[in-house]
Amino acid sequence: MHNLLEKTFGWLYPLLRKLNFGETLSSYISLVFNIIILCFLAYFIYVVFRLILVTIMAIVAKKTKTNFDDLLVSNQTAKYIAHLIPFLFIYKSVPVILESYVYWESVFGKMVGVYIILLSLWIVRSILKAIRDYLKEQPKYSDKPIDSYIQVIMIVLWIFGVGVIISKIFDIDKGTLLGTLGAISAVIILIFRDTILGFVASVQVSLNDMVRIGDWITFDKYGADGDVIEINLATVKVRNFDNTTTTIPTYSLISDSFRNWRGMLNSDGRRIKRHLLIKAKSIKFLNDAELLKMKEIQLVSEYIDKKQTEINNYNKTYNIDKSLAINGRNMTNFGLFRKYITKYLENYPGINKNMILLCRQLQPTSHGIPLEIYAFTKDQRFEEYEYVMSDIFDHIIASISFFDLEIYELPTDKNSLEY
């Protein structure tokens, strides 16, 4: 290679000397001519290799079934390689052309060398981007934080590349450079604090499977409530349900508390946990006449017969004086209503009967007695879930009056309302 370059660029100077040109003039004329030849040859090599590489890669991309080569084409990998080849030629030619100009040979050689390193990093970056895009298209990798891995690799390569560039420009030994970087590691850690934290968080998030792309998460601290669309070293992007985008620092996923709804979406149901406040004064014992009337409610008719027989037998066994309703055992409108709701939920088609289903009474409050519905819908989709829950509570609210119960509401003065 060296002999070929000497034949290409070393023939003019001897010729000019034979033609009795001065040494200095011959040297400058030869230098200018060789630079022109070098630029022409470099451009020719670039055009040829760009045509060859781009054409071959395009043909291969069409012939193969895999989509990876198409992604290499779209990320312009062939064009970057075509740029690199002529600069390698220039780098090899500089010592021959500038052999008599040691200082300029050193300066120009370092400049070309730095550009070759940067261009090499750019080629690797384009290949990694193609790998990233390819993996994102694969179902088993679609929910993985591929961007984070690619960014970590690129950071390592850039650190290595910058180290090589510094050592090349200032002629520093690589061992000395690494020792110097170790001495200023505290400063480096301070500068790259967020990147380091993001890297650690990305690894932990991935290893512990805390968040995947496509997961629905709720992060109250940052006002995020939607689907994760991107995970990288610095940030996690969440597309909220109003189509806004919230950006969350990656390390906050391990330092703060957030809610991931993946478990619910992968389960057999979505939980309903909502309560109504019942007026305490409306709760009462039921007499025989009221029970007879409530037997007309089909869902609790059989229950009333069974429970009434059980209660009557108990009261007779223990000779209970029923002149007062408080004596012995009795049914209440509130207890009967809870049983009615339970039966109603058991017969409702949108409720998953294989999961927990109950209607329970909570701790009394100053606003009334909370009556809570705890059940799971079959359909986890947001629209269907809201429809089922609303339909159930519509029915419950409308049913309350049939049991002589009242829902607590803050008192209002109608006369003070302005229309």
N, C-alpha and C positions, 0 to 999 in steps of 0.2 A: 504493500500500500504506500509506504514512504517513497519507494523508488518511482512508483507511478506518479505520485504528486510532484516529485522533483523534475520528472520529465515534462509534466504539464506546465509547471510554473517556473522552472529554472532555465529554460532555453533562451529567453530574451536577453538577459544580462550578458552572457558570453558573446552573443551576436552583436550587441551594441558596442562591446569593448573591441571586437574585431573591426568594427566600422569606425574606430578611433573616437568614439564618444568618451567624454570624461567619466571617471569612476563615479563621482557624485551624481552627475546627470544620468548616467546609465542606471544607477541604483534607483533614482526617483521615477524615471520613465518605466522601468521594469516593475516597480511597486504599484504605480497607478494602473498599468496594463493588467497586472496580475489580479488586482482588486476587481477590475471590471470583469475579467474572465471568471473570477470566483463568484461574483454576484450573478453572472449569466448562468454558470453551471449550477449554482444553488437553486436558482429559480427554475431552471430546466428540470433538475431532479425533483423539485417540489411538484411541478405540474405533472410529470410522468407518474410519480408515485401516488399522487392524489387521484389521478385518473385510474390507475391500476387498482389501488386499494378500495376506493369508493365503488368502482364498478364491480370488482370481485365480491365485496361485501354485500352489495345490493343483489347480485345474482344468487349468492349463497342464501341470503335472507328469504328470497322468493322460493328457493328450492326446498329448504328444510321445513320441517313441521313445527319445530320449536320457535317460540317467539323471542328468545333471548337475542339472536342475531339482529332481529328487527329493532330491538331496543338499543343495541350497539350503534346501529345506523342512526336512529333518532337522536342519540346522545353525541353524535359526530366523532366517535372514537377514531374512525379511519382518517378524518381530516386532521386531527391532532397528531396522529402518527406520521402522516404525510408532512406535517410541519417539522417534526423532530428529525427526520432523516437528512434533509439538507443542512440543518444546523450541526449535526454530527460530522457531516462532510466539511463544513466550515471550520469546526473545532480542530479537525485533523489537519486542515490545510494551513491554518494560521502560523504554526511554527515554521513551515517551509517558506511562506510568503514573507514573513517578518523576521526571518532568521538574522538579518543584520540589524534589526531594531529591537533589542532585547526588552527595553522598557515597554514599548507599545505592544510587543508580542505578549508580555505578561498581562497588561491591562485589558487588551482586546480578548485574550484567551480567557481571562476570568469572567468578563462580561458574557461571552458566549456560553461558558460553562454554567454560569448562574441561570441563564435563560433555558439551557437544556434541562437543568434540574427542575425549574418551575414547570416547563412543558411536560416533563415526565410525570410530575405530580398531577398535572391537569389530565393527562391520559389515564392515570390510575383512577382519578376522580370520576371521569366519564364511564370507566368500566364498572366502578362501584355503584354509580347511579343506575346503570343498566341492570346490575345484579339486584339492586333495591327494587326497581320497577318490576323485574321479573318475579321476585319473591312475593311481592304484594299481590300479584295476580294468582298466586297459588293459594287455594282455600286453606291449607293447613298453616300458612304463614300470614294470612291476611290480617289477623288480629295481633300480630307480634310487633313490637316497637323497632322495626327494621331501621328506621331513620336514626335512632340512637346508636345502633351498632355501627352503621356507616360513618356517622359523625365521629365516633371514638376512633375508628381506624384512621380516618382522615386527620384527626388531631395528632395522633402518634406519628403519622407520615409527615405532616407539616413540621412538627417539632424536629424530627430527624432531618428533613430537608433544610430547614433554617439553620440547623447546626452545621450541616455540610456546606451551605452557602457561606456562613460566617468563617468557617475554617478555611475555605478556599479563597475568600477575598483577603483575609488578613494573614494567610499562611500560618494558621494556628494548628497545632497538633490536636487531633480529635480527642485524645486522652486528656490533654490540658483543658480543652473546651468543656468536656464532661465534668471535670473537676470544678471548673469555674461555675458551671450551671448548678452543681450540687451545693456550692457555697452560697448561691443566691436563691436557693430553693424556696426559702421563706417568702421572698418577694414574688417568686413565680406562683406560689400557692395563693398569695393574696390577690394577684392579678387574675388568676384563673379560678377563683373561689367558686363562682356560680357554675362554671363548667365542671369542676371536680364534684361539687355537690350534685349536679345534674347527672353526671356519669354514675355516681354511687347509687343515686335514686333510681336511675334507669335499670341498673343491674338488679337491684332489690325488687323493683316492680315486676321485672321480667321473671326472676327466679321464683318469687312468691306468688306470681300470677294475680297480682292485685288489680291491675287494670289492663284491659285489652282494647284495641281499636274496635269500635262498634258498641262498647259497653255504655249503658245509660248510668251516669253518675250524678249525684247531687252534692255540691260543695258550697254550703251556705256562706262561708267566709268570702268567697270570690263571686258569689251570685251565679254559680254555674248549675244548670239543670238541663241536661241533654246528653247527646251521644258523643263519645270520644272519636274525633276524626283524625288526630295525628298525635304521636308521641315522639319527641326527640330529646336531645340532651338538656336543653334549656327550658322547654315549655311543653305543656299538654294543651291541645286545642279542643274545646268542647263546643259543638254546635247545639245551642239551646233550642227549645221547642218553638220559640218565636223567630227562629232562623238568624238570631244574632250569634256571634262567636265570642266565647270567653277564653282568655289565655291564662293558664295556671302554671306557676313555676313547678317543674318536675319534682324537685326535692320536697315540695309541700305535701306531696302524696304520702310521704313517709313521716313527715313531721307534724301534720295536722290530721284531723278526722274528717272523713268524707263517707258518703254512702254509695255503694255500688249495687245496682238493681239486677245484676246478672243472675244471682241466685233465684230471685223471684221469677225472672223471665224464663229460666230453665226449669222451674218447678211446674207442678200441675195446677197451680192456681195463684191468684193475686189477692192479697188480704184486704178485707173490709174491716175496719176498726173505727166505728163512729158511734156516738151516743146521743140520746135525747135527754132533756131534763124534764122530769115529771114532777108536777106539783105535789108536795107531800100531803097537803090537805085533801087531795082528791083520792087518796088511797084509803080503802075501807074494806070491812068484812062484807061478804055477800050473803044475803038471806035466801031462803028457798024460792021466793018469787023471782028474785033477780037471777038466780041460777037457772030457773026454768026458762026464763027469757033468753039467757045466753046459750042454752042448749041448741037454739036455732042456728048458732054459728057452727057450721059443719066440722071445721078443723078441731074444735075442742069439745064437741058434743059427747063423743065416746069417753074422752078423758074426764069430763065432768061426772058422768055416770059412775065410772070406776072410782074416781077420787071421793065422790060423795058417799058411796057405799063404804069405802074404807074409813072415812071420817065418822060416819054414823055408827059403825061397829065399834070404833074406838071409844066414842063418847058413851055408848051404852055399856060397854065393858067396864068402864071406870065411873059409871053413874054420874056423868057430867050434867050439871044444871045449865040448860041452854036458854034459860030466861034472859040471860045476858050473853050477847054474841062473843064477848071476850073469853068466856069460859070454854075450856076444851080446845079442840082443833076446829079450824074454819078455813075456808077458802077466801082469798082476797082477790079483788079485781086486778091488782098489780101482778100477783102470782099467776093468775089465769091468763093475763095478757102476755106475760113472758112465755108461757106455754104455747099460746097461740102463735107468737112470732117464731118460736122454734119449729113448730109444725109447718108454718108458712115457708120458712127457709128450706126445710127438708123437702118440700114439694116444688120449690122454685127451680125451673130448668137451668138457670144460669149459675147455680151454686154447685161447687164440687163437694159431693157427699162423702168422699173418701178422706177429706181433710177436716180439721177442727171446725165445729159449727156449734155455736152457743149464743144464748141471749142472757146476759148477766147484769146484776145490779151492782153498782159501784158505791164507793163511800159517799154518803149524803153530803151535800154542799149547801151553802147559804142560798143557792139558786134553785134547789130542788134535788131530786133523787136521779142520778145518772143511770139510764138504761142503755147498756152498750150492746151493739151487734158485733160479734166476732165470727167471721166466716171467710171463705175464699171463693172467688169467682173462677169459673172454668177458663174463661178467656182473659189472657193477661194484657191484651191490647188496650191502650189508654182509652180510646173511644168506647169500646165495648164495656170496659170496666166501669167507667163513669155512668154509662147508661144503666147497667145492672144495679149499681149502687143507688142511683137516683130513683129507679123504678121501685126498688125495695122500700126505700124511705118514704116515697110518695104513698105507698100502700099503708105503711106503719102509721104515718101521721094521720091519714084519713081514718084508720081503724080505731084510734085511741078513744074517740067519743063513744063507740059501741061498748066500751068497758067502763064508762063513767070516769075516765081519767082525763087529766088536763096537762098540756105542755106548759112549762114555765115560760113566761114572757115578761119582759120589763114593763111595768105599768106606764101607760101614756095618758095624757090629758087631751082628749079629742078637741076640747074647746080652744086649746092653745095652738092647734095646727092651723097653719096659714095656707090657703089655696090660691 
